[in-house]
Amino acid sequence: MGLTKSEMFTDEQNKMALIAKAFGHPARIAILQHLFKINSCVCGDLVNEIGLAQPTISQHLKELKNLGIIKGDISGTSVCYCIDQDEWQTIKHIFIQFFEQETIENGTCC
């Protein structure tokens, strides 16, 4: 059996693609912005803040948590979410390195 497409790429390339996919939905961006603003949150607060249904918010939170950008603690029937600071620093480092790449002027393109 052949390689899956993700196996053709480095771990860092696959991680960047997963992060970019998570950032590709405006609801997830809004959730992250809200979590940065208040530094913790109960899921019900996100429903009021973002304006989406509870199941939709839960699905977006699940995606962000699976990626490791956020973490959550269960307290009774509520889950309190926050940004995983260590993972956020790793993500920042990966993307800073990527965006700081420079092109080499060779005069042969376009």
Phi and psi in degrees as a GROMACS rama.xvg file:
@    title "Ramachandran Plot"
@    xaxis  label "Phi"
@    yaxis  label "Psi"
@TYPE xy
-78.5659  172.907  GLY-2
-71.2689  147.21  LEU-3
-75.1977  157.756  THR-4
-59.6512  -35.7051  LYS-5
-66.7958  -26.011  SER-6
-72.4117  -13.7326  GLU-7
-76.87  -13.271  MET-8
-115.869  162.976  PHE-9
-71.656  162.75  THR-10
-58.0549  -41.127  ASP-11
-65.068  -40.802  GLU-12
-63.8791  -42.5408  GLN-13
-64.8526  -40.7195  ASN-14
-64.7692  -44.1642  LYS-15
-59.3386  -41.3942  MET-16
-64.7  -40.6699  ALA-17
-65.2956  -41.2111  LEU-18
-65.0522  -45.5502  ILE-19
-60.1289  -38.1168  ALA-20
-63.5608  -42.8432  LYS-21
-63.0529  -39.4143  ALA-22
-76.0896  -8.4466  PHE-23
-79.0041  0.013494  GLY-24
-118.316  126.421  HIS-25
-60.737  -29.4412  PRO-26
-65.0855  -39.0987  ALA-27
-68.8528  -36.923  ARG-28
-63.1089  -44.9095  ILE-29
-61.5191  -41.2489  ALA-30
-62.3674  -47.3681  ILE-31
-62.0738  -44.0016  LEU-32
-59.7945  -41.3997  GLN-33
-66.0772  -42.5527  HIS-34
-64.6162  -37.8052  LEU-35
-64.0287  -39.3418  PHE-36
-65.7437  -42.4943  LYS-37
-107.666  -11.2227  ILE-38
71.0532  -2.68002  ASN-39
-168.277  164.277  SER-40
-166.468  145.125  CYS-41
-95.4579  140.766  VAL-42
-52.2981  -38.3609  CYS-43
-59.8624  -34.9781  GLY-44
-62.997  -37.5399  ASP-45
-65.9763  -36.7036  LEU-46
-59.3021  -45.5071  VAL-47
-68.6552  -39.7219  ASN-48
-71.7535  -45.5875  GLU-49
-86.1966  -34.5656  ILE-50
90.2611  13.3267  GLY-51
-102.43  164.569  LEU-52
-67.7782  152.88  ALA-53
-52.0786  -48.0238  GLN-54
-62.0466  -35.7987  PRO-55
-66.5586  -46.5589  THR-56
-59.809  -44.0544  ILE-57
-59.7679  -40.4535  SER-58
-64.997  -42.6373  GLN-59
-65.3814  -40.5625  HIS-60
-62.3762  -40.1261  LEU-61
-60.6885  -44.2748  LYS-62
-60.8265  -45.8039  GLU-63
-66.8039  -37.4148  LEU-64
-70.61  -41.9474  LYS-65
-59.9206  -34.6076  ASN-66
-74.9979  -22.1685  LEU-67
95.6853  2.69004  GLY-68
-70.468  -33.9667  ILE-69
-121.647  161.681  ILE-70
-134.877  159.188  LYS-71
-143.209  148.81  GLY-72
-118.793  134.515  ASP-73
-87.3174  128.13  ILE-74
-131.298  97.8878  SER-75
67.4977  -121.717  GLY-76
-97.7056  2.32353  THR-77
-107.649  153.056  SER-78
-120.512  126.396  VAL-79
-100.331  121.609  CYS-80
-107.292  150.224  TYR-81
-151.178  166.363  CYS-82
-70.7445  134.004  ILE-83
-80.2756  103.529  ASP-84
-60.1759  -40.0047  GLN-85
-64.1387  -45.5178  ASP-86
-66.7193  -37.3029  GLU-87
-62.6803  -40.2438  TRP-88
-63.7511  -39.2455  GLN-89
-63.1683  -45.7585  THR-90
-61.2267  -46.2693  ILE-91
-57.6092  -45.2526  LYS-92
-61.4652  -45.687  HIS-93
-59.2674  -46.6286  ILE-94
-76.0702  -32.4739  PHE-95
-62.6353  -45.7991  ILE-96
-59.4584  -42.1592  GLN-97
-64.619  -47.4097  PHE-98
-76.993  -15.0172  PHE-99
-87.8088  -0.149138  GLU-100
-64.3114  143.343  GLN-101
-115.061  146.714  GLU-102
-82.5632  154.747  THR-103
-100.274  123.49  ILE-104
-72.0982  115.246  GLU-105
-123.608  -3.31606  ASN-106
70.326  7.1766  GLY-107
-108.283  -0.241189  THR-108
-109.032  130.614  CYS-109
